[in-house]
Amino acid sequence: QVQLVESGGGLAQPGGSLRLSCAASGIIFSNFDMAWYRQAPGKERDLVATITRLGTTNYADSVKGRFTISRENAKNTAYLEMNMLKPEDTAVYYCKGTARFSGVVAWGQGTQVTVSS
């Protein structure tokens, strides 16, 4: 069974940092494009960052220069390093994987990130 499990969320101070992890199982991880989304209460789920199976990255304007998406294929894990956190970064963060060619999509359960003094 395809499964993505996020971890690493929690409470951070403004200006602080957190690293989110997305551990994959049941897939050939190297064949999946990965992405992070976030959803704040009452808001739409927004794309935060993407990384293709070949390592090409893209970021939402709101996080450029602060967040870094990466992947470690040997560990079947994607990461989101979040620096210079702001209160507006508060949201549930979700990991998404999309298989090339087959189009199979998997979502994680989400992990809460709260940025507050």
N, C-alpha and C positions, 0 to 999 in steps of 0.2 A: 504494500500500500504506500502510495506517495504521501509523505509527511514533511511539513516544514514547522519547526519549533523555534520561536523567537525567545530571546532572553536578554538580560542586561538593562532593562528599563528600571526606573526608580525615580527618586527625587534628586534634583540637582539645583544648585544655586545659579542665579543669573551669572553668566560669564564662565560657568563651569563646563565640565565635559562628561560624556557618557559614551560607552561603546556598546552597540547592540549587536547581537549575533543571531544568525538564522541557520540552524542545523538541519540539513536535508537527509532524508532516507527514502529508500524505495525508488530512487531515480538514478539515472546516469547524470550526475551533477554537472559534468562538463558540457553536456548538451543543452543546458538550460540558461536562458537569459534570466537575470535576477533583478529585482527592483524592491525598493522600499516605498511604501505609502504611509500617510498619516491621516488621522481623522480626529478633529476636535469636536467636543459636544455641540450638536446642532449644526455642524458644518459637513460639507461633502468630503469624501475621501479623496485626498490629493496625492499626486505623484511627487515624491521627494527626490529620488535618485534612481538611476538604472545602471547596470553593468551587463554587457553582453557576454556571451560565452567566450568571446575572443578578448574581452577586457576593456572594450570601449565604454566610457562613462559619460553620463549626462546628469545635470542637476537642475532642480527648480531654482529660479532666480532668488527666492527667499533664503536659500541655504548655501548658495555658491560662496566659496571661500571659507565656509565654516564646517561643512560636513564632507566626509569622504566615504564613498562606497568602495568596497574591495571584496575579493573572494579568494579563498584558499581551497583549490579543488582537491588537494590531497586530504583535506579534512571535511569535504562536502559542506562547507560553511561559507556564508556571505556575512559581511560586516557593514555596519554603519557607524563610523566614528563621528561623533557630534561634539564640536567645540564651540566656544563662545555662545553658549546657550542663552536663549531669550525666553521670557515668559510666553511669547506667542508660539514657541516650539512645543508647548504642552499639547499632547495628543496621545492617542493610541497609535502605535507604529506597527505596521503589518509588512511582512515579507511575502513576496510573490515570485514564483518561478514560472517561466514559460518555455516549453520545449521547442527547440527549432524543428521545423519540418512537420512534426506531428501536431503541434499546437496545444498539447496538454498543458493545463494551467493548474497550479497549486497555490493555496494561500495558507499562511500561518494563522495562529489564533490571536495574535496581537500582543503587544507588551506596552504597558502604560509608562509614559515619560511625563513627569511633572517638573516644571521649572518655576521655582518660587523662592523668595527670600525667607 
